Amino acid sequence: MRAIHYEKLNETLWRSELDNGLSIYVLPKKGFNKKYAFFAANYGGCDMRFKADGKWVDTPAGIAHYLEHKMFDMPYGSAMNRLTGNGASPNAFTSNGITGYLFSCTDGFETNLRTLLEYVSTPYFTDESVEKERGIIGQEIRMGEDNPSRAVLTGLLKALYRTHPVREQIAGTLESIALIDAETLYTCHKKFYNPANMVLCCSGDIDPRTVEDIAAEMITAPRGERYIRDFGEAESLLPDRIKNVREMPVGIPIFMTGSKMEYVAGKDWTRRLITAQLGCDLLMGTSSPLYADMYASGLINGSFYSGIMDFPEGAAALAGGMCAQPGEVMARICAAAEALEAGQAERERFGRLKKAVMGGLLAELDSPEDLCHAHAERHFDGALPLEQMDIVEGIEPEEAVALVKELFAAERLAISEIVPPGGEA
């Protein structure tokens, strides 16, 4: 393993890559009681179409999430029960970009790590177990469909994007999961859960070389074929449609407005995401004049938020909350973005916002969970967390102002609204 010392942070990251392509990151935390492991595949809800063995393969929406549910099944029973029986707290999740399997514990870390690596790398499905899971996931989908917060986001993404699979729910639909069978799950596991497409991140009072030795012992599969992912046709930065409205039983209308962000590969992507977030905070964060004016006038309340949502080869700038006059809020945001300049007051506030971001990065160093998740996510696309302090320091207010002016220009925005039954459409 190779040790990388970050002088400013007084942190050492241990990094390795096995011969089969598995990447490993270990962040030792001497004296910490909690030990944490996160094993992730570069495979998420957006991965519905890929090219392998010279052929394009289309899979149903929700396939990555369905596979995550089934991975705990082993010939001996449930891997989750084995982990909990050894004092670990296990879990898993699927995002748009990755699927991650994790556990935390205070004792028995090495045994639990072997269990984690074994079950994630060992697909074991039967037609009966796959069919049983369909009902469980179907119930999860129905619950999501009744969630206004999820519905308003889905409505905005469907308005912004014409073909990118972020338009689809990570869990899929009742119709799409009906097409998933054991054979499809085995196919996706073989293609996406190969060592070169995965990363193992561990943190706590642990020995990096022991982690590497266990990974080499447990992950013996060869380097998998490189595949091509398809996230749809190239899209305009303009929204596909201007507005989506849906009626749901809500007391106060909910809205979300936003725009598409142009994707750039590599570490520049991390810089662009941080710059956009800083721009949103400068324009309409809780310390901004715009936020204060809208709040004082009753146009918004404490539910108002803004920020950046990123996913494979894309991101969206968002703002929203509960509001009876979303059109007025949207107009105020556009006008404020157009008028925003990097004047003296803005530069001073931008400096404070940068310090807040850096404070968040420093706080992350005390969280094994946050460290492991952030390293896994940015390993696949962007700059590693311990590199981000220098990135933040180098961002100038003029960059953030220029970017947020683009993102919240009126012609770039779409809006999604959830209104009470019989509300204005």
C-alpha positions in Angstrom: 0.0 0.0 0.0 1.0 3.6 -0.6 0.7 6.2 2.1 -0.3 9.7 1.1 0.2 12.3 3.8 -1.8 15.5 3.7 0.3 18.0 5.6 -2.4 20.7 6.1 -4.9 18.2 7.6 -2.3 16.0 9.4 -4.1 13.0 7.8 -2.7 10.0 6.1 -4.6 8.1 3.4 -3.4 4.6 2.5 -4.2 3.6 -1.1 -3.8 0.4 -3.0 -5.0 -1.4 -6.2 -5.0 -5.2 -6.4 -3.8 -6.9 -9.5 -7.5 -7.6 -10.5 -8.3 -3.8 -10.3 -10.0 -3.5 -6.9 -9.2 -0.1 -5.4 -8.7 0.2 -1.7 -8.6 3.2 0.6 -7.9 3.1 4.3 -8.0 6.1 6.6 -6.6 5.0 10.0 -8.1 6.7 13.1 -6.0 5.9 16.1 -8.1 5.6 19.3 -11.5 5.6 17.5 -13.8 2.9 18.9 -15.9 2.6 15.8 -14.6 0.8 12.8 -16.3 1.2 9.4 -16.1 -0.6 6.0 -17.8 0.4 2.8 -17.7 -1.8 -0.3 -19.2 -0.1 -3.4 -19.8 -0.8 -7.1 -19.8 1.8 -9.8 -23.4 0.8 -10.6 -26.5 2.7 -9.6 -30.0 3.6 -10.6 -28.9 5.4 -13.8 -27.2 2.2 -15.2 -30.0 0.8 -17.3 -28.1 0.5 -20.6 -24.6 -0.7 -21.2 -22.4 -2.3 -23.8 -20.6 -5.6 -23.0 -19.2 -8.3 -25.2 -19.8 -6.0 -28.2 -23.6 -5.8 -27.6 -25.8 -3.2 -26.1 -27.8 -4.5 -23.1 -31.0 -2.8 -21.9 -32.2 -3.6 -18.4 -35.4 -2.5 -16.5 -35.5 0.6 -14.3 -34.7 -0.5 -10.7 -32.4 -3.3 -11.5 -29.4 -2.0 -9.4 -31.7 -1.5 -6.4 -33.2 -4.9 -6.9 -29.8 -6.5 -7.0 -28.8 -4.7 -3.8 -31.8 -6.2 -2.0 -30.8 -9.7 -3.1 -27.1 -9.6 -2.3 -27.5 -10.6 1.3 -28.8 -14.0 0.3 -26.2 -16.7 0.7 -26.2 -20.5 0.6 -25.9 -20.6 4.4 -28.7 -18.1 4.9 -28.6 -14.3 5.5 -25.3 -12.5 5.5 -27.0 -9.7 7.4 -27.8 -12.2 10.3 -24.1 -13.4 10.3 -22.9 -9.8 10.5 -25.3 -8.8 13.3 -24.4 -12.0 15.1 -20.8 -10.9 15.2 -21.6 -7.5 16.6 -21.7 -5.5 13.4 -24.4 -3.1 12.2 -24.8 -3.7 8.5 -26.7 -1.9 5.8 -26.8 -1.1 2.1 -28.1 1.5 -0.3 -28.4 2.3 -4.0 -28.0 5.8 -5.3 -28.1 7.1 -8.9 -24.4 6.3 -9.3 -23.3 3.6 -6.9 -24.5 0.7 -4.9 -22.8 0.4 -1.5 -22.6 -2.3 1.2 -21.4 -1.4 4.7 -21.1 -2.2 8.3 -19.8 -0.6 11.5 -18.5 -2.4 14.6 -16.3 -2.0 17.6 -14.9 -5.5 17.7 -14.6 -8.4 15.2 -13.7 -6.0 12.3 -11.6 -8.5 10.4 -14.2 -11.3 10.6 -16.9 -8.9 9.5 -14.8 -7.6 6.7 -14.4 -11.1 5.3 -18.2 -11.6 5.5 -18.8 -8.3 3.7 -16.4 -9.1 0.9 -17.7 -12.6 0.5 -21.4 -11.9 0.2 -21.1 -8.9 -2.1 -18.9 -11.0 -4.5 -21.0 -14.1 -4.3 -24.4 -13.9 -6.2 -26.9 -16.4 -5.0 -30.4 -16.1 -6.4 -33.3 -18.4 -7.0 -36.5 -17.8 -8.9 -38.5 -18.2 -5.7 -36.4 -15.7 -3.7 -36.4 -13.2 -6.6 -40.2 -13.4 -6.8 -40.6 -13.0 -3.1 -38.5 -9.8 -3.1 -40.7 -8.3 -5.9 -43.5 -7.8 -3.4 -41.2 -6.2 -0.8 -39.8 -3.8 -3.4 -43.2 -3.1 -4.8 -44.4 -2.0 -1.4 -41.3 0.3 -1.2 -42.2 1.8 -4.6 -45.8 2.5 -3.5 -44.6 4.2 -0.4 -42.3 6.4 -2.5 -45.1 7.3 -4.8 -47.1 8.8 -1.9 -44.2 11.0 -0.8 -44.6 14.6 -2.0 -40.9 15.5 -1.5 -39.9 12.6 -3.8 -42.6 13.4 -6.2 -41.6 17.1 -6.6 -38.0 16.1 -7.4 -39.1 13.4 -9.9 -41.3 16.0 -11.6 -38.5 18.4 -11.9 -36.0 15.8 -13.3 -38.6 14.7 -15.8 -39.1 18.3 -16.9 -35.4 19.0 -17.2 -34.2 15.8 -18.9 -35.4 14.2 -22.1 -33.4 11.0 -22.1 -31.0 10.8 -19.1 -32.0 7.9 -16.8 -32.0 10.2 -13.7 -35.6 10.8 -14.9 -36.4 7.3 -13.5 -36.9 6.3 -9.9 -33.9 4.4 -8.5 -36.3 1.7 -7.3 -38.0 1.5 -10.7 -41.8 1.1 -11.2 -44.1 -1.8 -10.5 -44.1 -2.4 -14.3 -40.3 -2.3 -14.6 -39.5 -4.6 -11.7 -42.0 -7.2 -13.1 -39.4 -7.7 -15.9 -36.5 -8.6 -13.5 -35.6 -12.2 -13.0 -32.7 -14.2 -11.6 -30.9 -14.4 -14.9 -30.9 -10.6 -15.3 -29.6 -10.2 -11.8 -26.7 -12.6 -12.5 -25.9 -10.8 -15.7 -25.7 -7.4 -14.0 -23.7 -8.8 -11.1 -21.1 -10.3 -13.5 -20.7 -7.1 -15.5 -20.8 -4.5 -12.7 -19.6 -6.2 -9.6 -16.2 -7.1 -11.1 -13.2 -6.0 -9.0 -12.0 -3.2 -11.4 -15.5 -1.6 -11.1 -15.5 -1.6 -7.2 -13.8 0.2 -4.4 -13.3 -0.7 -0.7 -13.0 2.1 1.8 -12.3 1.5 5.5 -11.7 3.8 8.5 -11.1 3.5 12.2 -8.4 2.1 14.4 -7.3 -0.5 11.9 -4.2 -1.6 10.1 -4.2 -0.7 6.4 -2.1 -3.7 5.3 -4.4 -6.1 7.1 -7.3 -4.6 5.1 -5.3 -5.1 1.9 -4.4 -8.7 2.8 -8.0 -9.6 3.6 -9.2 -8.1 0.3 -6.6 -10.0 -1.7 -7.7 -13.2 0.1 -11.4 -12.7 -0.4 -11.7 -11.0 -3.8 -10.0 -13.4 -6.2 -12.1 -12.8 -9.4 -10.1 -11.6 -12.4 -10.3 -8.1 -13.7 -13.6 -7.7 -15.6 -14.3 -6.5 -19.1 -14.5 -2.8 -19.5 -18.0 -1.7 -20.4 -19.5 1.4 -21.9 -22.4 3.1 -20.0 -25.1 4.9 -21.9 -26.9 7.7 -20.2 -29.0 8.8 -23.2 -28.5 11.2 -26.0 -26.6 14.5 -25.6 -29.1 17.0 -24.2 -29.4 20.8 -24.6 -28.8 22.8 -21.4 -32.4 24.1 -21.8 -35.2 22.1 -20.1 -37.2 19.5 -22.0 -40.3 21.2 -20.7 -41.0 24.2 -18.6 -43.4 22.9 -16.0 -44.7 19.7 -14.3 -47.7 19.9 -11.9 -49.2 17.0 -9.8 -52.1 17.0 -7.4 -51.5 15.3 -4.0 -53.0 15.6 -0.6 -50.8 18.4 0.7 -51.8 21.3 2.9 -49.4 23.8 1.3 -48.1 23.6 -2.3 -44.6 22.4 -2.7 -42.3 23.5 -5.5 -38.8 22.8 -6.9 -37.2 24.8 -9.6 -33.8 24.1 -11.2 -31.5 23.7 -14.2 -29.1 21.3 -15.8 -25.4 21.7 -15.2 -22.9 21.0 -18.0 -20.7 18.0 -17.1 -16.9 18.0 -17.2 -14.9 14.9 -16.4 -12.2 14.4 -13.7 -11.2 16.6 -10.8 -12.7 19.6 -12.6 -16.1 18.1 -11.9 -15.6 18.4 -8.1 -14.4 22.0 -8.5 -17.5 22.8 -10.6 -19.9 21.1 -8.1 -18.4 23.0 -5.1 -18.4 26.3 -7.1 -22.0 25.8 -7.9 -22.9 25.1 -4.3 -21.1 28.2 -3.1 -22.9 30.2 -5.8 -26.3 29.0 -4.6 -25.4 29.9 -1.0 -24.2 33.3 -2.1 -27.4 34.0 -4.1 -30.1 32.6 -1.9 -28.6 30.8 1.1 -29.8 31.7 4.6 -27.2 34.5 4.9 -28.2 36.2 1.6 -30.3 39.4 1.2 -32.6 37.5 -1.2 -33.4 34.9 1.4 -33.9 37.5 4.1 -36.3 39.6 1.9 -38.4 36.6 0.8 -38.6 35.3 4.3 -39.5 38.6 5.9 -42.3 39.1 3.3 -43.7 35.6 4.0 -43.0 34.5 0.5 -40.9 31.6 1.8 -40.6 29.8 5.2 -37.9 27.7 6.9 -38.5 24.9 4.4 -36.8 26.8 1.6 -33.5 25.2 0.4 -31.1 25.4 -2.5 -28.2 23.2 -3.6 -26.7 20.8 -6.1 -27.7 17.3 -6.9 -25.1 15.3 -8.9 -25.4 11.9 -10.6 -23.5 10.1 -13.4 -22.4 12.5 -16.0 -24.6 15.3 -14.8 -25.9 17.5 -12.1 -28.8 19.9 -11.4 -29.0 23.1 -9.5 -32.1 23.2 -7.3 -34.2 25.5 -5.1 -37.5 24.8 -3.6 -39.7 24.4 -0.5 -43.3 24.9 0.6 -44.7 28.0 -1.0 -48.1 29.4 -2.1 -46.5 31.6 -4.8 -43.8 29.5 -6.5 -43.9 31.6 -9.6 -43.0 34.7 -7.7 -40.2 33.0 -5.9 -38.8 31.7 -9.2 -39.0 35.3 -10.6 -37.2 36.7 -7.6 -34.4 34.2 -7.9 -33.9 34.9 -11.6 -33.8 38.7 -11.0 -31.4 38.3 -8.1 -29.1 36.0 -10.2 -29.1 38.5 -13.0 -28.2 41.3 -10.7 -25.6 39.4 -8.6 -22.1 40.9 -8.7 -18.9 40.1 -6.9 -18.8 43.4 -5.0 -17.2 44.0 -1.6 -20.1 42.8 0.5 -20.4 39.7 -1.7 -16.7 39.0 -1.5 -16.8 39.2 2.3 -19.8 36.9 2.5 -18.2 34.5 0.0 -15.1 34.2 2.2 -17.4 33.2 5.1 -19.2 30.7 2.9 -15.8 29.1 1.9 -14.8 28.8 5.6 -18.1 27.1 6.3 -17.4 24.5 3.5 -13.9 23.9 4.8 -15.3 23.5 8.3 -17.6 20.9 7.0 -14.7 19.1 5.3 -12.8 19.1 8.6 -15.8 17.8 10.5 -16.0 15.0 8.0 -12.6 13.8 9.1 -14.1 12.8 12.5 -16.7 10.6 10.8 -15.5 7.2 9.5 -18.9 6.9 7.6 -18.6 10.2 5.8 -15.0 9.6 4.9 -15.6 6.2 3.5 -18.7 7.2 1.5 -17.1 10.4 0.1 -14.0 8.5 -1.0 -16.0 5.8 -2.7 -18.2 8.3 -4.6 -15.4 10.6 -5.7 -13.1 7.7 -6.6 -15.3 7.0 -9.6 -15.6 10.7 -10.6 -13.9 13.7 -9.2 -11.4 14.7 -6.5 -10.9 12.8 -3.3 -12.2 14.5 -0.1 -8.7 15.1 1.3 -7.9 17.0 -1.9 -10.9 19.2 -1.7 -9.6 21.7 0.8 -7.1 23.1 -1.7 -9.9 23.2 -4.3 -12.1 25.3 -2.1 -9.3 27.7 -1.2 -8.7 28.3 -4.9 -12.3 29.2 -5.9 -12.8 32.9 -6.5 -16.2 34.7 -6.0 -16.2 35.7 -9.7 -16.3 32.0 -10.7 -19.3 31.3 -8.4 -21.2 34.4 -9.5 -20.7 33.6 -13.2 -21.8 30.0 -12.8 -24.9 30.8 -10.7 -25.9 33.5 -13.2 -25.9 30.7 -15.9 -27.8 28.2 -13.7 -30.6 30.5 -12.6 -31.1 32.3 -15.9 -34.9 32.3 -16.6 -34.6 30.4 -19.9 -32.6 27.5 -18.2 -35.2 26.8 -15.5 -38.0 24.3 -15.2 -40.4 24.1 -12.3 -42.2 21.2 -10.6 -45.2 21.8 -8.3 -47.2 19.6 -6.0 -50.6 21.2 -5.3 -53.6 20.2 -3.3 -56.5 18.5 -5.2 -58.3 21.1 -7.2 -55.3 23.5 -6.9 -54.1 25.7 -9.7 -52.2 23.7 -12.4 
